[in-house]
């Protein structure tokens, strides 16, 4: 059975953008789409009979969100296999559970209510840190969300952690027929007093080491996707800042995440947090396996 593209919806503008992105992703990879609305009301009150003869407002809202989301998906792609459901659970727990059988999980950058004013909704951040499959948080500028840049950026961390993210990025680039820019940041061991001074041998060694890690991570994966044009970039500076520049002109920023030893969830470090809050394009967080 094919793993579906799963998208969490809640009726907000952010979830509509996520739904549209998920539809395109499902079509791109010829996968079914599963639309999920999580409602704790269904768990705690759904089984209680109504004595007024009227549907509770929460039930009406849930039905409307699910039905309108399904209709929107079918209008965008009439031939797409769509399954829209209401799940009686907390949004984070529901989506994490869905991630166990999903090809990719898609969420908006913020939800309804007070959290919509934040840079990133708490649900999206929590799901990105706990999901078993790649999570795409749809955020950023309209042209980036709509895939008008024709470029994907992948941040390359340590060699033993970046392989899964690189392969995910290559598959996306191949399916979209676009360029992949692989970026690794490096830090100079010291800043020269005079900015015109040529980097000393120690600094050059750090730069060369970063380029070597980039080549090592990309070598095998690139060979599996020979049609993808890959641009290698090494940048001096903190990774959580250096990736935001290339991402400003990208359709997707892909980052890896590792499991915490002996702890629950993923280790979303400074780079992932900065990207999820500030990137100008959708961000994919890919668990390292």
KEKE-3310 file (N, C-alpha, C; in steps of 0.2 Angstrom, whole numbers, plus 5000, padded with zeros to 4 digits):
npx = (5004:5003:5011:5003:5003:5001:4991:4989:4974:4965:4956:4962:4971:4984:4983:4976:4986:4995:4987:4986:4999:5002:4993:4999:5011:5007:5002:5014:5022:5013:5005:4992:4982:4979:4969:4968:4959:4961:4952:4948:4936:4928:4932:4929:4916:4909:4902:4892:4874:4864:4853:4846:4842:4849:4864:4880:4890:4904:4904:4898:4908:4919:4914:4912:4925:4932:4925:4926:4939:4942:4934:4941:4954:4950:4946:4957:4965:4957:4958:4965:4967:4959:4957:4948:4947:4941:4949:4949:4957:4971:4979:4993:4997:4989:4994:5007:5005:4999:5011:5018:5014:5015:5021:5026:5023:5013:5011:5004:5011:5006:4992:4974:4967:4975:4988:4991:4997:5010:5027:5029:5018:5013:5009:5015:5029:5030:5026:5036:5047:5044:5039:5039:5041:5047:5044:5035:5034:5024:5028:5033:5036:5024:5029:5039:5032:5024:5032:5041:5054:5062:5072:5080:5086:5097:5103:5118:5124:5134:5142:5137:5124:5118:5114:5101:5093:5099:5096:5082:5080:5086:5077:5066:5070:5073:5060:5054:5061:5072:5085:5097:5104:5117:5122:5135:5140:5154:5165:5177:5192:5196:5194:5202:5210:5211:5200:5204:5215:5221:5214:5221:5231:5225:5212:5209:5210:5199:5189:5191:5189:5176:5171:5175:5168:5155:5157:5158:5146:5138:5142:5138:5124:5121:5125:5114:5105:5107:5101:5099:5104:5117:5123:5136:5140:5150:5149:5155:5152:5139:5128:5114:5111:5117:5110:5098:5100:5102:5090:5080:5078:5072:5062:5060:5068:5078:5082:5091:5087:5091:5089:5087:5098:5092:5081:5064:5058:5065:5081:5080:5090:5098:5099:5088:5077:5079:5077:5063:5056:5060:5063:5061:5054:5045:5049:5058:5059:5069:5070:5084:5089)
npy = (4994:5011:5024:5039:5056:5067:5080:5092:5101:5115:5125:5138:5151:5148:5134:5131:5135:5125:5114:5116:5115:5102:5095:5097:5091:5077:5074:5076:5065:5055:5050:5045:5057:5062:5070:5078:5083:5087:5085:5088:5089:5079:5068:5070:5074:5070:5058:5061:5062:5075:5086:5096:5095:5101:5102:5103:5117:5115:5103:5106:5115:5106:5097:5106:5111:5099:5095:5106:5106:5094:5096:5107:5101:5091:5100:5106:5095:5084:5070:5065:5054:5056:5057:5062:5066:5067:5067:5061:5068:5077:5090:5089:5076:5068:5071:5067:5053:5050:5052:5040:5032:5039:5046:5059:5073:5087:5104:5120:5136:5142:5143:5144:5157:5164:5160:5162:5174:5172:5169:5155:5142:5133:5120:5116:5117:5107:5095:5095:5091:5079:5069:5054:5054:5064:5081:5095:5112:5124:5139:5157:5167:5171:5168:5158:5148:5144:5138:5145:5148:5138:5130:5121:5120:5112:5110:5105:5096:5087:5073:5060:5063:5069:5063:5057:5068:5074:5065:5065:5079:5078:5069:5077:5088:5081:5077:5089:5094:5103:5114:5109:5116:5113:5117:5121:5127:5135:5139:5152:5150:5161:5179:5190:5204:5214:5216:5215:5207:5192:5176:5165:5150:5141:5145:5143:5129:5125:5129:5121:5108:5109:5109:5096:5088:5091:5086:5072:5069:5071:5063:5049:5049:5059:5052:5043:5051:5056:5066:5077:5094:5099:5111:5116:5124:5133:5142:5155:5157:5157:5143:5144:5156:5158:5149:5156:5165:5159:5152:5162:5163:5151:5136:5127:5123:5111:5102:5091:5081:5074:5060:5062:5055:5042:5050:5057:5061:5072:5080:5096:5108:5124:5128:5122:5128:5142:5142:5137:5147:5158:5157:5161:5152:5137:5124:5109:5096:5083:5067:5059:5043)
npz = (5000:4996:5004:5010:5005:5019:5025:5038:5042:5048:5044:5044:5035:5034:5034:5022:5012:5015:5012:4998:4994:4997:4989:4976:4979:4981:4968:4961:4964:4962:4972:4985:4994:5010:5020:5036:5050:5066:5081:5098:5103:5097:5104:5117:5118:5107:5108:5116:5118:5110:5117:5113:5100:5090:5080:5088:5088:5087:5080:5068:5063:5061:5052:5041:5039:5035:5024:5015:5013:5007:4995:4990:4987:4977:4967:4963:4959:4950:4947:4958:4972:4986:5003:5016:5033:5051:5065:5082:5092:5100:5091:5088:5093:5085:5072:5073:5075:5062:5055:5055:5045:5034:5018:5018:5028:5029:5035:5040:5043:5054:5065:5069:5079:5093:5090:5077:5075:5078:5073:5070:5072:5087:5085:5072:5075:5085:5079:5069:5076:5081:5072:5062:5049:5035:5037:5031:5033:5027:5023:5021:5006:4993:4980:4982:4989:4979:4970:4961:4959:4955:4961:4974:4990:5000:5017:5022:5035:5047:5040:5043:5046:5037:5025:5023:5022:5011:5001:5001:4996:4984:4977:4977:4969:4957:4954:4952:4942:4943:4949:4962:4976:4986:5002:5014:5029:5036:5049:5053:5062:5068:5068:5057:5062:5052:5039:5026:5026:5019:5021:5033:5033:5042:5042:5029:5028:5036:5027:5016:5022:5024:5011:5007:5015:5010:4997:5000:5006:4995:4985:4983:4983:4973:4962:4961:4956:4942:4933:4940:4942:4952:4963:4972:4987:4999:5013:5024:5040:5053:5052:5054:5050:5038:5029:5027:5017:5004:5004:5002:4989:4984:4982:4991:5007:5013:5028:5039:5053:5069:5080:5097:5109:5119:5122:5119:5103:5090:5087:5086:5081:5082:5069:5062:5070:5067:5053:5052:5058:5051:5037:5020:5012:5010:5022:5024:5036:5039:5046:5052:5048)
capx = (5000:5007:5011:5000:5005:4996:4991:4984:4970:4961:4952:4966:4974:4990:4982:4974:4992:4998:4983:4987:5006:5001:4990:5004:5016:5004:5002:5020:5024:5008:5003:4986:4982:4975:4968:4967:4957:4961:4947:4947:4929:4926:4934:4926:4909:4906:4898:4886:4869:4862:4846:4843:4840:4854:4871:4884:4894:4911:4903:4897:4914:4923:4912:4914:4933:4934:4921:4928:4946:4942:4932:4947:4959:4947:4945:4964:4967:4951:4960:4969:4964:4958:4953:4948:4945:4942:4953:4947:4964:4975:4982:5000:4997:4986:4998:5013:5002:4999:5017:5020:5012:5015:5027:5028:5018:5013:5007:5005:5016:5003:4985:4969:4967:4981:4995:4992:5001:5017:5031:5028:5013:5016:5008:5020:5035:5030:5026:5042:5051:5042:5036:5043:5043:5049:5038:5036:5031:5023:5029:5037:5033:5020:5032:5042:5027:5021:5038:5043:5061:5065:5078:5079:5092:5098:5108:5122:5127:5139:5141:5133:5118:5115:5113:5094:5090:5101:5092:5075:5081:5087:5071:5061:5073:5072:5053:5052:5066:5075:5092:5098:5110:5119:5125:5138:5143:5160:5167:5184:5194:5198:5193:5207:5209:5210:5196:5207:5220:5219:5213:5227:5231:5220:5205:5208:5209:5192:5185:5193:5186:5169:5170:5176:5162:5150:5158:5157:5139:5134:5145:5134:5117:5120:5125:5108:5100:5111:5098:5098:5110:5119:5127:5139:5141:5152:5149:5158:5147:5134:5124:5107:5111:5120:5105:5093:5101:5100:5083:5076:5077:5071:5055:5060:5074:5078:5086:5091:5087:5094:5086:5091:5100:5088:5075:5059:5058:5071:5085:5079:5094:5097:5098:5081:5073:5079:5073:5056:5054:5062:5064:5056:5051:5044:5055:5057:5063:5069:5073:5090:5088)
capy = (5000:5017:5029:5045:5063:5069:5087:5094:5107:5118:5130:5144:5153:5144:5127:5131:5135:5119:5109:5117:5112:5095:5092:5097:5085:5071:5074:5076:5059:5050:5047:5048:5063:5061:5077:5077:5088:5084:5089:5084:5089:5073:5063:5071:5076:5067:5052:5063:5064:5082:5086:5102:5093:5104:5100:5107:5122:5112:5097:5109:5117:5101:5095:5111:5111:5093:5094:5111:5104:5089:5099:5111:5097:5088:5105:5107:5089:5080:5063:5064:5050:5060:5054:5068:5063:5070:5062:5063:5068:5083:5090:5086:5069:5065:5071:5062:5046:5050:5052:5034:5029:5044:5048:5066:5076:5094:5108:5127:5139:5144:5140:5149:5160:5169:5158:5164:5180:5170:5167:5148:5139:5128:5113:5114:5116:5101:5090:5094:5088:5072:5065:5049:5055:5071:5086:5101:5117:5128:5146:5161:5172:5167:5165:5153:5143:5141:5135:5149:5149:5132:5128:5118:5121:5108:5112:5099:5096:5082:5068:5054:5065:5073:5058:5056:5075:5075:5060:5068:5085:5076:5066:5083:5091:5077:5077:5096:5096:5110:5113:5108:5119:5110:5122:5119:5133:5134:5145:5153:5149:5168:5184:5194:5211:5218:5212:5214:5201:5185:5170:5161:5143:5137:5146:5139:5122:5124:5129:5115:5103:5110:5107:5089:5085:5092:5081:5066:5067:5071:5058:5043:5051:5062:5047:5040:5055:5059:5071:5083:5098:5101:5117:5115:5131:5133:5149:5156:5160:5152:5140:5146:5163:5157:5146:5160:5169:5155:5150:5167:5162:5144:5133:5122:5122:5104:5101:5085:5081:5068:5058:5062:5048:5041:5055:5057:5066:5074:5086:5102:5113:5131:5129:5121:5133:5148:5141:5136:5153:5164:5156:5164:5147:5131:5121:5102:5093:5076:5063:5055:5036)
capz = (5000:4995:5009:5007:5008:5024:5027:5043:5041:5053:5042:5043:5029:5033:5032:5015:5009:5016:5008:4991:4993:4998:4983:4971:4981:4979:4961:4958:4966:4961:4979:4987:4998:5016:5024:5043:5055:5073:5086:5104:5104:5095:5109:5124:5118:5101:5110:5121:5114:5110:5120:5109:5093:5085:5080:5091:5084:5085:5075:5062:5061:5059:5045:5036:5037:5032:5017:5011:5011:5002:4989:4987:4984:4971:4962:4961:4955:4950:4947:4964:4977:4992:5009:5021:5040:5057:5070:5089:5096:5100:5084:5088:5094:5079:5066:5074:5074:5055:5052:5055:5039:5029:5014:5020:5032:5028:5039:5038:5047:5060:5065:5070:5085:5095:5088:5070:5075:5079:5067:5069:5077:5091:5082:5067:5078:5089:5074:5065:5081:5084:5067:5060:5042:5033:5038:5027:5035:5022:5025:5016:5001:4989:4974:4985:4990:4972:4966:4955:4959:4951:4964:4980:4994:5006:5021:5024:5041:5047:5035:5045:5048:5031:5019:5022:5020:5004:4996:5000:4992:4977:4974:4976:4963:4951:4952:4950:4936:4945:4952:4969:4979:4993:5006:5020:5032:5040:5054:5053:5069:5071:5063:5057:5064:5046:5035:5020:5026:5016:5026:5034:5032:5046:5040:5022:5030:5038:5021:5012:5026:5023:5004:5007:5018:5005:4992:5003:5007:4989:4980:4981:4982:4967:4957:4960:4952:4937:4929:4944:4942:4959:4964:4979:4990:5005:5016:5030:5045:5057:5048:5055:5046:5031:5025:5025:5011:4998:5004:5000:4981:4983:4982:4997:5011:5016:5033:5042:5061:5072:5086:5104:5112:5125:5123:5114:5098:5086:5090:5081:5084:5081:5062:5061:5073:5063:5047:5053:5060:5047:5030:5015:5008:5014:5025:5026:5041:5037:5051:5050:5049)
cpx = (5004:5006:5008:5004:4999:4997:4986:4981:4967:4957:4956:4969:4980:4989:4980:4981:4995:4994:4985:4994:5006:4998:4995:5010:5013:5004:5009:5023:5019:5006:4996:4987:4977:4975:4965:4965:4957:4956:4946:4940:4926:4927:4930:4919:4905:4901:4892:4880:4867:4855:4842:4840:4845:4861:4875:4889:4901:4910:4902:4903:4919:4921:4913:4921:4935:4931:4924:4935:4946:4939:4938:4952:4956:4947:4952:4967:4961:4952:4964:4964:4964:4954:4954:4944:4945:4944:4951:4953:4966:4979:4989:5000:4994:4990:5004:5011:5002:5005:5020:5019:5011:5021:5030:5022:5018:5009:5008:5009:5013:4995:4980:4970:4973:4987:4996:4996:5008:5020:5029:5023:5016:5015:5013:5027:5036:5030:5032:5047:5050:5040:5042:5045:5045:5043:5040:5031:5030:5023:5032:5033:5029:5024:5036:5038:5024:5026:5040:5050:5065:5072:5076:5086:5092:5104:5112:5126:5133:5137:5137:5126:5114:5112:5105:5091:5092:5097:5085:5075:5082:5081:5066:5064:5072:5064:5051:5056:5069:5082:5092:5104:5111:5124:5128:5141:5149:5162:5175:5186:5195:5196:5199:5206:5208:5206:5199:5213:5217:5219:5219:5226:5226:5213:5204:5207:5202:5187:5185:5189:5179:5167:5171:5170:5156:5151:5157:5150:5135:5136:5140:5127:5116:5121:5119:5103:5104:5108:5098:5105:5111:5124:5130:5141:5144:5152:5152:5153:5143:5129:5117:5106:5112:5115:5100:5093:5099:5092:5078:5074:5076:5064:5055:5067:5073:5084:5086:5090:5088:5090:5090:5092:5096:5082:5070:5059:5065:5074:5085:5084:5093:5096:5090:5076:5073:5076:5066:5053:5055:5063:5059:5053:5049:5050:5053:5062:5063:5073:5078:5088:5095)
cpy = (5006:5021:5036:5051:5065:5076:5088:5100:5109:5124:5137:5145:5149:5137:5126:5131:5128:5113:5110:5114:5105:5091:5092:5092:5078:5069:5073:5069:5053:5046:5049:5053:5061:5068:5075:5083:5085:5089:5085:5084:5082:5067:5063:5072:5073:5062:5054:5065:5072:5082:5092:5101:5097:5102:5105:5111:5118:5106:5100:5112:5112:5098:5100:5111:5105:5093:5100:5109:5099:5092:5103:5107:5093:5093:5106:5101:5084:5072:5061:5060:5054:5057:5059:5065:5068:5065:5065:5063:5075:5083:5088:5079:5065:5065:5067:5055:5045:5049:5045:5030:5033:5044:5054:5069:5084:5098:5115:5130:5141:5142:5146:5152:5164:5167:5160:5170:5178:5169:5160:5146:5134:5121:5111:5113:5109:5095:5089:5091:5081:5067:5060:5050:5062:5075:5092:5106:5122:5135:5150:5165:5167:5164:5159:5147:5140:5138:5138:5150:5144:5130:5126:5119:5116:5110:5105:5100:5091:5076:5062:5056:5068:5069:5058:5062:5076:5071:5063:5074:5083:5073:5072:5087:5088:5077:5084:5098:5103:5108:5112:5111:5116:5115:5119:5125:5131:5140:5146:5153:5156:5173:5188:5201:5216:5214:5211:5209:5195:5180:5166:5154:5139:5139:5143:5132:5121:5124:5123:5109:5103:5107:5099:5085:5085:5087:5074:5064:5067:5065:5053:5045:5055:5057:5043:5044:5059:5065:5078:5087:5101:5106:5116:5122:5130:5140:5150:5160:5155:5149:5142:5153:5162:5154:5150:5164:5165:5153:5155:5167:5154:5142:5129:5122:5115:5104:5094:5086:5074:5066:5059:5056:5047:5046:5054:5062:5068:5080:5091:5107:5120:5132:5128:5126:5139:5147:5141:5143:5159:5163:5159:5159:5141:5127:5113:5099:5086:5072:5059:5047:5032)
cpz = (5000:5001:5006:5009:5013:5025:5033:5041:5047:5051:5041:5037:5028:5031:5025:5011:5009:5012:5000:4989:4993:4992:4977:4973:4979:4972:4958:4959:4965:4967:4981:4993:5004:5020:5031:5047:5061:5077:5092:5106:5102:5100:5115:5124:5112:5103:5114:5117:5115:5112:5117:5103:5088:5085:5084:5086:5082:5080:5068:5059:5058:5052:5040:5034:5033:5024:5013:5009:5006:4995:4986:4984:4978:4965:4959:4957:4955:4950:4953:4969:4983:4997:5015:5028:5045:5062:5077:5093:5096:5093:5083:5088:5087:5073:5067:5073:5066:5052:5051:5049:5033:5025:5016:5023:5031:5032:5037:5044:5054:5059:5066:5077:5086:5091:5080:5069:5076:5073:5065:5074:5081:5088:5077:5070:5082:5084:5071:5070:5083:5078:5065:5052:5041:5034:5034:5030:5030:5024:5020:5012:4996:4983:4976:4986:4984:4968:4960:4954:4955:4954:4971:4984:5000:5010:5023:5030:5041:5042:5037:5047:5042:5025:5018:5019:5012:4999:4995:4996:4985:4973:4973:4970:4957:4949:4949:4943:4937:4948:4959:4971:4986:4996:5012:5023:5036:5044:5054:5061:5072:5066:5063:5058:5058:5041:5028:5020:5023:5022:5027:5033:5036:5044:5033:5023:5032:5032:5017:5015:5024:5016:5004:5010:5013:5000:4994:5004:5000:4984:4978:4979:4975:4961:4956:4956:4947:4933:4933:4943:4949:4959:4971:4981:4997:5007:5023:5034:5048:5052:5048:5052:5039:5026:5023:5019:5005:4998:5002:4992:4980:4984:4989:5000:5014:5022:5036:5050:5063:5078:5092:5107:5119:5127:5117:5109:5094:5089:5085:5084:5081:5073:5060:5064:5069:5057:5047:5055:5055:5040:5026:5011:5013:5016:5027:5031:5040:5043:5048:5052:5049)
residu = (UNK:UNK:UNK:UNK:UNK:UNK:UNK:UNK:UNK:UNK:UNK:UNK:UNK:UNK:UNK:UNK:UNK:UNK:UNK:UNK:UNK:UNK:UNK:UNK:UNK:UNK:UNK:UNK:UNK:UNK:UNK:UNK:UNK:UNK:UNK:UNK:UNK:UNK:UNK:UNK:UNK:UNK:UNK:UNK:UNK:UNK:UNK:UNK:UNK:UNK:UNK:UNK:UNK:UNK:UNK:UNK:UNK:UNK:UNK:UNK:UNK:UNK:UNK:UNK:UNK:UNK:UNK:UNK:UNK:UNK:UNK:UNK:UNK:UNK:UNK:UNK:UNK:UNK:UNK:UNK:UNK:UNK:UNK:UNK:UNK:UNK:UNK:UNK:UNK:UNK:UNK:UNK:UNK:UNK:UNK:UNK:UNK:UNK:UNK:UNK:UNK:UNK:UNK:UNK:UNK:UNK:UNK:UNK:UNK:UNK:UNK:UNK:UNK:UNK:UNK:UNK:UNK:UNK:UNK:UNK:UNK:UNK:UNK:UNK:UNK:UNK:UNK:UNK:UNK:UNK:UNK:UNK:UNK:UNK:UNK:UNK:UNK:UNK:UNK:UNK:UNK:UNK:UNK:UNK:UNK:UNK:UNK:UNK:UNK:UNK:UNK:UNK:UNK:UNK:UNK:UNK:UNK:UNK:UNK:UNK:UNK:UNK:UNK:UNK:UNK:UNK:UNK:UNK:UNK:UNK:UNK:UNK:UNK:UNK:UNK:UNK:UNK:UNK:UNK:UNK:UNK:UNK:UNK:UNK:UNK:UNK:UNK:UNK:UNK:UNK:UNK:UNK:UNK:UNK:UNK:UNK:UNK:UNK:UNK:UNK:UNK:UNK:UNK:UNK:UNK:UNK:UNK:UNK:UNK:UNK:UNK:UNK:UNK:UNK:UNK:UNK:UNK:UNK:UNK:UNK:UNK:UNK:UNK:UNK:UNK:UNK:UNK:UNK:UNK:UNK:UNK:UNK:UNK:UNK:UNK:UNK:UNK:UNK:UNK:UNK:UNK:UNK:UNK:UNK:UNK:UNK:UNK:UNK:UNK:UNK:UNK:UNK:UNK:UNK:UNK:UNK:UNK:UNK:UNK:UNK:UNK:UNK:UNK:UNK:UNK:UNK:UNK:UNK:UNK:UNK:UNK:UNK:UNK:UNK:UNK:UNK:UNK:UNK:UNK:UNK:UNK:UNK:UNK:UNK:UNK:UNK:UNK:UNK:UNK)
# end
